Amino acid sequence: MPSISIPASVAIIGGGPAGLMAAETAAAAGLQVDVFDAMPSVGRKFLLAGRGGLNITHSEPFAAFAGRYGQRRAQIEPMIAAFGPQALREWVEGLGVSTFVGSSGRVFPAGMKAAPLLRAWLQRLREAGVRFHVRHRWTGWNADGCLLFTTPDGPRQHRANACVLTLGGGSWARLGSDGAWVPTLAGLGVGVAPLRPANCGFITASPRSGGADGWSAHFRERFAGQPLKSVSIRVEGADAPTRPGEAMITADGIEGSLIYALSAAIRERIEEDGAATLAIDLAPGRSAERVAAEVAHPRGARSLASHLQSRVGIAGIKMALLRECVSADVLDAPALLAATIKALPLRLVAPRPLDEAISSAGGVLFEEMDEHLMLLKRPGVFCAGEMLDWEAPTGGYLLTACFASGITAGTGVIKWLERPEPT
């Protein structure tokens, strides 16, 4: 990539993956790069996301991968086509960290941790001349276009030829993603979709009364924190596929990887109708006809629980969920019970709070930016990462798009600064 002949500087506001990738891209072109972050150190959410095993991307075919971005596929796909899963793996390995594909197709760095990768990355950035300024909270611009920050030492101004905003969404505020930037950009007339929880758990209505009190005390005390394995779930009335996997019962509802994958569809149904109904298949390996036949088989003196365990494999938490969610009349009617085992209705009335979500939906509308992610209303200002209006399930899709959007914005900065001066 050619260097810019006239020395220029770029400010990156936000030290997450998108910001650091924008910084690396700009520094490689010979720009002076300053990274500002409100927290005491950069990459805090990145480190926490990797605490249980850093999932950097996914190995599935590109068409399926791109489809994970839903309504924003058209905007995200060009970015991940330029820097996608394989390019990301090669980049990680270029930092001296090998990668491997897990049994689920997810891609992890050796050791599964984020810290070694972040340390190597920051060292390379510093060697490239990138300067870091922590505990600098961005508050906007002054009348002369200087960036404004609050710091422990008082207010500070910084002038740059271009800047990239990578301020994150609205989840995990304690790590810096607090959405405080929304009023600043909205005040400039920039369109921002409301920040909403994504990849989150949901609160259930009482299966018996329909009220907001959730599970019964007995079910909550016995099963909160327990996994619901080997099920398939679809969202009634939603244009989303049935997905297999597992979920987790919580004190007031349900969460887990399967719920996260369906969270956009669940949230949209709640926003439109006031509630969403899941249809949970408790026996996904058996056809409806087989389940009906097995349930109808005479059980003699055996209890219903023993009968369902031996004939359909329904036991433990699955049996408890049946008793929790349906009436005794259904349990006593074999045909209704069989149908319910294949589509147990669970009504959800609200997502968990935004700050508890793994990620957030909403953000700066793509229609407010050009193809390089530059704000049309603020030339020379670019946006990247989770503060953009997109969402994706867990599984490496979030990180891949954050990295790719950082490169897109960084490349946009270079093109902006290389443009011919007006005569």
PyMOL commands that set and color helices and strands:
alter all, ss='L'
color gray80, all
select helices_A, chain A and resi 17-28+44-49+62-67+70-82+85-94+115-127+173-175+182-187+217-223+257-261+263-273+288-296+304-312+317-325+328-331+334-342+354-356+366-368+385-387+397-418
alter helices_A, ss='H'
color red, helices_A
select strands_A, chain A and resi 9-13+32-37+57-58+99-101+106-109+131-134+137-141+147-151+154-158+162-165+192-198+202-204+227-235+243-249+253-255+276-281+344-351+359-364+381-383
alter strands_A, ss='S'
color yellow, strands_A
deselect
rebuild
show_as cartoon
